Amino acid sequence: VQARQIYRALYDVLQGIGGHYAHYTPVTVGGSTYYILSADEEVQGQDLQDMEIPKYFRVVTFYSIKIQC
């Protein structure tokens, strides 16, 4: 359930970044500020159970993200 909630929160934040009415979203990493220009989900989140760690679940998804320094 937590993995799905985190995926959903990430999806909600990245949804709509870019596009026709784009607003650039600032992200600070290691003291440097970058701007997310667009984020497109390429593969919808897939729920998986980790075979090596019992009772550990994850959601795998792939995004294409454009960033400006």
Secondary structure, DSSP 8 states (H G I E B T S, - for coil): -HHHHHHHHHHHHHTTSSSTT---EEEEETTEEEEEEEEEEEEEEEEEE-SSSTT-EEEEEEEEEEEE-
